């Protein structure tokens, strides 16, 4: 950890590298060991084995409940995360068996030990998903609170003209005193046509959006994974800092970003389709673009719109690009799947389409690309080098995109199915977004 991070305070200490995860690991392991040790012989012959059996059983039940009953993850709960959840359960079970024989000081010590074990487990799960590099990235009162869109944001201002064959950056001259930072707002986007009830979206407006005359900027529609929420891109994804940095390198110009909700709740799986579950394709292909057009002054046409997302959101971006090509001219797929799923093809078809396989195949992205050409669509795919589940699927999607005539590329980054890959993927593909939408040369 650098001196700057130490000096800036605990909120900026790294939770992924350096001293903090090491200290958490040592203290958590020591706490678990202390919970498991006792001077009483019958503790090792009776109570500790019972605690181990109970922890194993509860951990197994958690895994079954998550993967077989609850099913929040179509790909299943990651094994390493399940193990660390089991460690936390073990700490709780051992403490439960220890407490009856302890005095009040022992109770305090045991409860403190349990907290340390749970923190250790949470730290290891965070290591796997790389979701919170620092405490500042985690939800809390220290997060910058989004504002509300003002009347000026959707007002019709004079615009910057761009001659044919030129890009916006070629002709843009930033006014004196232009802010170095964009603005972040939170707003509902109603499902007027779809009837879909989405959580509030986040709208990032770059510095140049506030200029007069106003440049007509392209729009990047972003989605998080499942489980997930639009807020994930703001906190874990560090969206605002990435966009401000891009704008700083391009005279205040950057895409407008709309982080939208294709789920409706943290754990829902809508498949991003129009099905028995919800009409999410209609929401993303009609309601969201209609709202953007009526509430923001931005560039129009499919070439000025990119849809993107991570994991479930990446799959969703692929689906919209091939099922609504008149709306979105490009898509950014970060670690997406090769088809939407509720677990298996048969489960998906049964629950979402009443067993009608033909209805599912009519909107399944790889099936659509097998019969339709998309020569005017661009695709940027990203995946982690150690992502053994989604990596092969992204390779399959890449081949399908190219066979369908798309201009498609695949960026492989260090990491797995985690937020480091998604943060780096967004950061490194922003120049592609600028080029493909005519913002930059």
Secondary structure, 3 states (H helix, E strand, C coil): CCHHHHHHCHHHCECCCCHHHHHHHHHHHHHHHHHHCCCCHHHHHHHHHHHHHHHHHHHHHHHHHHHHHHCCCCCCCCHHHHHHHHHHHHHHHHHHHHHCCCCHHHHHHHHHHHHHHHHHHHHHHHHHHCCCCEHHHCCCCCCCCCECCCCCCCCCCCECCCCCCCCHHHHCCCCCCCCCCCEEEEECCCCCCCCCCCCCEEEEECHHHHCCCECCCCEEEEECCCCCCCHHHHCCCCHHHHHHHHHHCCCCCCCEEEECCCCCCCCCCCCCCECCCCEHHHHHHHHHHHHHHHHCCCCCCHHHEEEEEECHHHHHHHHHHHHCCCCCCEEEEECCCCCCCCCCHHHHHHHHHCCCHHHHHCCCHHHHHHHCCCCCCEEEEEEECCCCCHHHHHHHHHHHHHHCCCEEEEEEECCCCCHHHHHHHHHHHHHHHHHHCCCCC
